[in-house]
Amino acid sequence: MLPHSTPATVTATAPATATATATVTATAPAPASPSASAPASASASAPASVSDSAHAPAAEGLLVALGVPEGAERLYLHILARPGRSTDDLRTDLALGREQALAALESLAAHGLVQREPGAPACWSAVAPDIAVQALLLRREEELCRTRGRIGELMRTYHSAQQHPVDDLLEVVTGREAIAERWRGMQEGARRRMLIFDKPPHVARADADLELPMLDRGVQVRVVYEAESLGAPGRMKEIHEFVEAGEEARMLPGLPCKLALVDDTWAMLPVSTGSELRGALFMRAPSLLEALVAMFDMYWHRAVRVPSASGATDAPGTSRTVGERRRKLLTLLSAGLTDDSIARQLGVSPRTVQRWVHEVMETLGARTRFQAGIQAARAGLL
């Protein structure tokens, strides 16, 4: 309870960007007074021993997230480890009052976690967790889906209450740390697809801990990489890992700007061009988003696929190795990489790259690199 002298002010966060977190708090039951406790006698049920407690699963907090009160969860874990205990036995084991024990048992029964065994006195056993807890999980998932479906309704209420709705559609964030934090939030909140122009400068390196879970939950990720962003040591290895996990990756010699589109509802753009990213523009104006998606699609269809990592371990001198090397070389040439960048990607010297390029041009009958790319595309080598 807040002190009377401290007024409480609550400000609503936009539902589309807020992270929904369900918190359930329960007060731990106080030990029963001596008058309410069962008398200690030879005929009374023995309290739980240390060895019995050692068998109780360390799962505190697991059921609280599914809507089970903390006190009831404690009772469930005890019944799970010691089935067949009567109501009085459970009261003695956990030092509960009669009303507390009955209320907790009723809650567990209502959630389908325990069942009463036939006969007298009333004894209790736990329902198999793979059935009972799974049912609670499915029920909670249905509730979350219904809540997610009403975000649009909440957003309409949110917008109608804003004095400056235009300001809500555009937001400028400054500082590398603040931009990186917002970018992490966009990745964690993605549900359908993410479209990216990867162009230096980078606020942070690609984070597998963010992208791989996003791919695992079925989010479509399409990235067009600018040739310059592929030259960093180890960069191609990172991209290959993402491609193997499901990312769709292509590349071009140049891109107009950095860009990230999330679920066609959010976009991130740099405030200005330059060698250092100090400010980013976050927008969700529908007309601007449609234009940005159209621009992305145009560059996506012009881009060439990032060469795969397959064939890198083939024995030197085999035709498969030569063919794979040629395909990678042509792809990197088409993307506009320099000889030095190609050399770093293929692990050879720039002079070796120049020799390979000359051989490919002779094979395709091309006088320039551009002609070699066209001939390779016509021949289906890309």
C-alpha positions as CSV (number, residue, x, y, z in Angstrom):
1,M,0.0,0.0,0.0
2,L,1.3,3.4,-0.9
3,P,1.7,6.0,1.9
4,H,-1.1,8.6,1.9
5,S,1.5,11.3,1.4
6,T,2.8,9.9,-1.8
7,P,0.4,10.2,-4.8
8,A,0.6,7.5,-7.4
9,T,0.8,8.4,-11.1
10,V,0.4,5.7,-13.8
11,T,1.3,6.3,-17.4
12,A,0.2,3.8,-20.1
13,T,2.8,2.5,-22.5
14,A,1.8,1.9,-26.1
15,P,0.5,-1.7,-26.2
16,A,2.3,-2.4,-29.5
17,T,5.7,-1.7,-27.9
18,A,5.1,-2.7,-24.3
19,T,6.3,-6.1,-23.2
20,A,3.5,-8.0,-21.5
21,T,4.6,-9.6,-18.3
22,A,2.2,-11.4,-16.0
23,T,3.2,-11.3,-12.3
24,V,1.3,-13.2,-9.6
25,T,2.1,-12.4,-6.0
26,A,0.8,-14.3,-3.1
27,T,1.5,-13.9,0.6
28,A,3.1,-16.9,2.2
29,P,0.7,-18.4,4.8
30,A,1.7,-17.8,8.4
31,P,2.3,-20.8,10.6
32,A,-0.8,-21.9,12.4
33,S,-1.0,-21.0,16.1
34,P,-0.7,-23.7,18.7
35,S,-4.4,-23.7,19.3
36,A,-5.1,-24.3,15.6
37,S,-2.5,-26.9,15.0
38,A,-3.1,-30.6,15.4
39,P,-2.0,-31.8,18.9
40,A,1.3,-33.6,18.9
41,S,0.7,-37.2,20.0
42,A,1.6,-40.7,19.1
43,S,-1.5,-41.0,17.0
44,A,-0.8,-37.8,15.0
45,S,0.6,-38.0,11.5
46,A,4.3,-37.5,11.4
47,P,5.5,-34.4,9.7
48,A,7.5,-34.6,6.4
49,S,11.0,-35.8,7.1
50,V,14.2,-34.3,5.7
51,S,14.6,-37.2,3.3
52,D,11.0,-36.8,2.0
53,S,11.6,-33.1,1.4
54,A,14.7,-33.9,-0.6
55,H,12.5,-35.7,-3.2
56,A,10.4,-32.5,-3.8
57,P,11.1,-31.0,-7.2
58,A,12.9,-27.7,-7.3
59,A,10.2,-26.1,-9.5
60,E,9.1,-23.1,-7.4
61,G,7.6,-20.4,-9.5
62,L,6.9,-22.7,-12.4
63,L,3.1,-22.8,-11.8
64,V,2.8,-19.3,-10.5
65,A,3.4,-18.1,-14.1
66,L,0.4,-20.3,-15.1
67,G,-2.0,-18.6,-12.7
68,V,-1.5,-21.0,-9.7
69,P,-1.1,-19.1,-6.3
70,E,2.2,-19.4,-4.7
71,G,0.8,-21.2,-1.6
72,A,-1.1,-23.6,-3.7
73,E,2.0,-24.3,-5.8
74,R,4.0,-25.2,-2.6
75,L,1.2,-27.6,-1.6
76,Y,1.1,-29.2,-5.1
77,L,4.9,-29.8,-5.1
78,H,4.5,-31.5,-1.7
79,I,1.7,-33.8,-2.9
80,L,3.7,-34.5,-6.0
81,A,6.5,-35.9,-3.9
82,R,4.2,-37.5,-1.2
83,P,1.0,-38.8,-2.8
84,G,-1.8,-40.3,-0.7
85,R,-1.6,-37.8,2.1
86,S,-4.8,-36.8,3.9
87,T,-6.0,-33.2,4.3
88,D,-4.9,-33.3,8.0
89,D,-1.6,-34.8,7.1
90,L,-0.9,-32.0,4.6
91,R,-1.9,-29.4,7.2
92,T,0.6,-30.9,9.6
93,D,3.4,-31.3,7.0
94,L,3.2,-27.7,5.9
95,A,1.9,-26.0,9.1
96,L,-1.2,-24.8,7.4
97,G,-4.5,-23.7,8.9
98,R,-7.6,-25.6,8.0
99,E,-9.1,-22.9,5.8
100,Q,-5.8,-22.3,4.1
101,A,-5.3,-26.0,3.3
102,L,-8.9,-26.4,2.0
103,A,-8.6,-23.2,-0.2
104,A,-5.3,-24.3,-1.7
105,L,-6.7,-27.8,-2.4
106,E,-9.8,-26.4,-4.0
107,S,-7.5,-24.2,-6.2
108,L,-5.3,-27.1,-7.3
109,A,-8.4,-29.3,-8.1
110,A,-9.9,-26.4,-10.1
111,H,-6.7,-26.2,-12.1
112,G,-6.7,-30.0,-12.7
113,L,-3.4,-30.5,-10.8
114,V,-4.6,-32.8,-8.0
115,Q,-7.4,-35.3,-7.5
116,R,-9.1,-36.7,-4.4
117,E,-8.8,-40.4,-3.9
118,P,-11.9,-42.4,-3.0
119,G,-12.5,-43.3,0.6
120,A,-12.3,-41.6,4.0
121,P,-10.5,-39.7,5.2
122,A,-10.0,-37.5,2.1
123,C,-6.6,-38.2,0.6
124,W,-5.0,-36.4,-2.3
125,S,-2.6,-37.3,-5.2
126,A,-1.2,-35.3,-8.0
127,V,-2.3,-35.6,-11.7
128,A,0.6,-36.5,-14.0
129,P,2.4,-33.2,-14.8
130,D,2.7,-34.0,-18.5
131,I,-1.1,-34.0,-18.6
132,A,-2.0,-31.4,-16.0
133,V,0.7,-28.8,-16.6
134,Q,0.4,-29.2,-20.4
135,A,-3.3,-28.4,-20.2
136,L,-2.5,-25.2,-18.2
137,L,0.1,-24.2,-20.8
138,L,-2.4,-24.6,-23.6
139,R,-5.0,-22.6,-21.7
140,R,-2.5,-19.8,-21.0
141,E,-1.4,-19.8,-24.7
142,E,-5.1,-19.4,-25.8
143,E,-5.5,-16.5,-23.4
144,L,-2.3,-14.8,-24.7
145,C,-3.5,-15.3,-28.3
146,R,-6.8,-13.7,-27.4
147,T,-5.0,-10.8,-25.7
148,R,-2.7,-10.4,-28.7
149,G,-5.7,-10.2,-31.0
150,R,-7.0,-7.2,-29.0
151,I,-3.9,-5.1,-29.3
152,G,-5.4,-3.3,-32.3
153,E,-8.4,-2.3,-30.1
154,L,-6.1,-1.1,-27.4
155,M,-4.0,0.9,-29.9
156,R,-7.1,2.7,-31.2
157,T,-7.9,3.7,-27.6
158,Y,-4.2,4.7,-27.1
159,H,-4.1,6.9,-30.3
160,S,-7.5,8.5,-29.5
161,A,-6.1,9.7,-26.1
162,Q,-2.9,11.2,-27.6
163,Q,-2.8,14.9,-28.0
164,H,-0.3,14.7,-30.9
165,P,-1.0,11.5,-32.8
166,V,1.6,12.5,-35.5
167,D,4.3,12.5,-33.0
168,D,3.4,8.9,-32.1
169,L,4.1,7.8,-35.7
170,L,7.6,9.2,-35.8
171,E,10.3,9.0,-33.1
172,V,13.9,10.0,-33.1
173,V,16.3,8.0,-30.8
174,T,19.8,9.2,-30.3
175,G,22.9,7.5,-28.8
176,R,24.4,4.2,-29.8
177,E,23.3,2.4,-26.7
178,A,19.7,3.6,-26.9
179,I,19.5,2.7,-30.6
180,A,21.0,-0.8,-30.0
181,E,18.4,-1.3,-27.1
182,R,15.5,-0.4,-29.4
183,W,16.8,-2.6,-32.1
184,R,17.0,-5.6,-29.7
185,G,13.4,-4.9,-28.7
186,M,12.3,-4.9,-32.4
187,Q,13.9,-8.2,-33.0
188,E,12.4,-9.8,-29.9
189,G,9.0,-8.5,-30.8
190,A,9.0,-9.6,-34.4
191,R,6.2,-12.2,-35.2
192,R,5.9,-12.5,-39.0
193,R,8.8,-11.1,-41.0
194,M,11.8,-8.8,-40.9
195,L,13.3,-7.0,-43.9
196,I,16.8,-5.5,-43.5
197,F,19.3,-3.5,-45.6
198,D,22.7,-4.3,-43.9
199,K,24.9,-1.3,-44.6
200,P,27.8,0.1,-42.6
201,P,28.2,1.7,-40.1
202,H,26.9,-0.9,-37.6
203,V,25.7,-0.1,-34.1
204,A,26.5,-3.6,-33.0
205,R,27.6,-6.9,-34.5
206,A,25.0,-9.4,-35.5
207,D,23.7,-11.2,-32.4
208,A,23.0,-14.9,-32.8
209,D,21.2,-15.0,-29.5
210,L,18.6,-12.6,-31.0
211,E,18.3,-13.8,-34.6
212,L,18.4,-17.6,-34.1
213,P,15.4,-17.6,-31.7
214,M,13.6,-15.3,-34.1
215,L,14.1,-17.8,-36.9
216,D,13.1,-20.7,-34.6
217,R,9.7,-19.2,-34.0
218,G,9.0,-18.9,-37.7
219,V,9.8,-15.3,-38.5
220,Q,10.8,-14.8,-42.1
221,V,14.1,-12.9,-42.2
222,R,15.3,-11.3,-45.5
223,V,18.6,-9.4,-45.6
224,V,20.3,-7.5,-48.4
225,Y,24.0,-7.0,-47.5
226,E,26.0,-4.2,-49.0
227,A,29.3,-5.5,-50.4
228,E,31.3,-3.4,-48.0
229,S,29.7,-5.0,-45.0
230,L,30.9,-8.4,-46.1
231,G,34.6,-7.6,-45.9
232,A,35.0,-7.7,-42.2
233,P,36.9,-10.8,-40.9
234,G,34.5,-13.6,-40.0
235,R,31.5,-11.8,-41.4
236,M,30.8,-14.4,-44.1
237,K,31.0,-17.1,-41.5
238,E,28.3,-15.4,-39.4
239,I,26.1,-14.9,-42.4
240,H,26.4,-18.6,-43.4
241,E,25.3,-19.6,-39.9
242,F,22.2,-17.4,-40.2
243,V,21.5,-18.8,-43.7
244,E,21.7,-22.4,-42.5
245,A,19.2,-21.5,-39.7
246,G,16.7,-20.1,-42.3
247,E,17.8,-16.5,-43.1
248,E,17.4,-15.5,-46.8
249,A,20.5,-13.5,-47.7
250,R,21.4,-11.5,-50.8
251,M,23.9,-8.8,-51.6
252,L,24.5,-5.8,-53.8
253,P,27.4,-3.4,-54.5
254,G,25.6,-0.6,-52.8
255,L,22.4,0.2,-50.9
256,P,20.6,3.6,-50.5
257,C,20.5,3.5,-46.7
258,K,20.3,1.3,-43.6
259,L,16.8,0.0,-43.1
260,A,14.9,-2.5,-40.9
261,L,11.2,-3.3,-41.3
262,V,9.4,-5.4,-38.7
263,D,6.1,-7.0,-39.4
264,D,5.3,-4.1,-41.8
265,T,4.4,-2.1,-38.7
266,W,7.7,-0.6,-37.6
267,A,10.6,0.8,-39.6
268,M,14.1,2.0,-38.5
269,L,16.1,4.4,-40.6
270,P,19.3,6.5,-39.8
271,V,18.6,10.2,-39.2
272,S,21.6,11.1,-41.4
273,T,24.3,9.4,-43.5
274,G,27.9,9.3,-42.3
275,S,30.6,7.1,-40.9
276,E,29.0,7.0,-37.4
277,L,25.4,6.3,-36.5
278,R,24.3,8.8,-33.9
279,G,20.5,9.0,-34.4
280,A,17.8,6.7,-35.8
281,L,14.3,7.4,-36.9
282,F,11.6,4.9,-35.8
283,M,8.3,5.2,-37.7
284,R,5.0,3.4,-38.1
285,A,3.1,5.6,-40.5
286,P,1.3,3.2,-42.9
287,S,1.9,5.2,-46.1
288,L,5.7,5.5,-45.4
289,L,5.9,1.8,-44.4
290,E,4.3,0.8,-47.7
291,A,6.8,2.8,-49.7
292,L,9.7,1.4,-47.7
293,V,8.5,-2.2,-48.3
294,A,8.2,-1.5,-52.0
295,M,11.8,-0.1,-52.1
296,F,13.1,-3.2,-50.3
297,D,11.4,-5.5,-52.7
298,M,12.9,-3.6,-55.7
299,Y,16.5,-4.0,-54.3
300,W,15.8,-7.6,-53.2
301,H,15.0,-8.7,-56.7
302,R,18.1,-7.0,-58.1
303,A,20.4,-8.6,-55.5
304,V,22.3,-11.9,-55.9
305,R,22.3,-14.7,-53.4
306,V,25.1,-14.9,-50.9
307,P,27.3,-17.8,-51.8
308,S,26.9,-20.8,-49.6
309,A,29.6,-22.4,-47.4
310,S,29.1,-25.8,-49.1
311,G,32.1,-27.3,-50.9
312,A,34.7,-25.5,-48.7
313,T,35.9,-28.8,-47.3
314,D,36.2,-30.7,-50.6
315,A,39.5,-32.1,-51.5
316,P,41.7,-29.6,-53.5
317,G,41.8,-30.2,-57.2
318,T,38.5,-31.9,-57.6
319,S,36.0,-30.7,-60.2
320,R,33.5,-30.0,-57.5
321,T,35.9,-27.8,-55.6
322,V,36.7,-25.9,-58.8
323,G,33.1,-25.4,-59.7
324,E,32.1,-24.2,-56.2
325,R,35.1,-21.8,-56.2
326,R,34.1,-20.4,-59.6
327,R,30.4,-20.0,-58.4
328,K,31.5,-18.1,-55.3
329,L,33.9,-16.0,-57.3
330,L,31.2,-15.0,-59.8
331,T,28.7,-14.2,-57.0
332,L,31.2,-12.0,-55.2
333,L,32.1,-10.3,-58.4
334,S,28.4,-9.6,-59.2
335,A,28.0,-8.2,-55.8
336,G,30.7,-5.6,-56.5
337,L,33.4,-6.7,-54.1
338,T,36.9,-5.6,-54.7
339,D,39.8,-8.1,-55.3
340,D,41.0,-7.5,-51.8
341,S,37.6,-8.2,-50.3
342,I,37.1,-11.3,-52.4
343,A,40.6,-12.5,-51.4
344,R,39.6,-12.2,-47.7
345,Q,36.4,-14.1,-48.2
346,L,38.0,-16.9,-50.1
347,G,41.2,-17.1,-48.0
348,V,43.6,-16.4,-50.9
349,S,45.9,-13.6,-52.0
350,P,44.6,-10.7,-54.2
351,R,46.9,-11.9,-57.0
352,T,45.3,-15.3,-57.0
353,V,41.9,-13.7,-57.2
354,Q,43.0,-11.6,-60.2
355,R,44.3,-14.8,-61.9
356,W,41.0,-16.6,-61.3
357,V,39.0,-13.6,-62.6
358,H,41.1,-13.6,-65.8
359,E,40.5,-17.4,-66.2
360,V,36.7,-17.0,-65.7
361,M,36.6,-14.1,-68.2
362,E,38.4,-16.1,-70.8
363,T,36.1,-19.1,-70.2
364,L,33.0,-17.0,-70.6
365,G,34.3,-14.9,-73.5
366,A,33.9,-11.7,-71.6
367,R,36.1,-8.6,-71.9
368,T,35.0,-6.9,-68.7
369,R,33.9,-8.1,-65.3
370,F,30.4,-6.7,-66.0
371,Q,30.2,-8.8,-69.1
372,A,31.4,-11.9,-67.1
373,G,28.5,-11.3,-64.7
374,I,25.9,-11.1,-67.5
375,Q,27.3,-14.2,-69.2
376,A,27.4,-16.1,-65.9
377,A,23.8,-15.2,-65.2
378,R,22.7,-16.3,-68.7
379,A,24.6,-19.6,-68.2
380,G,22.9,-20.2,-64.9
381,L,26.2,-20.1,-62.9
382,L,24.9,-17.7,-60.3
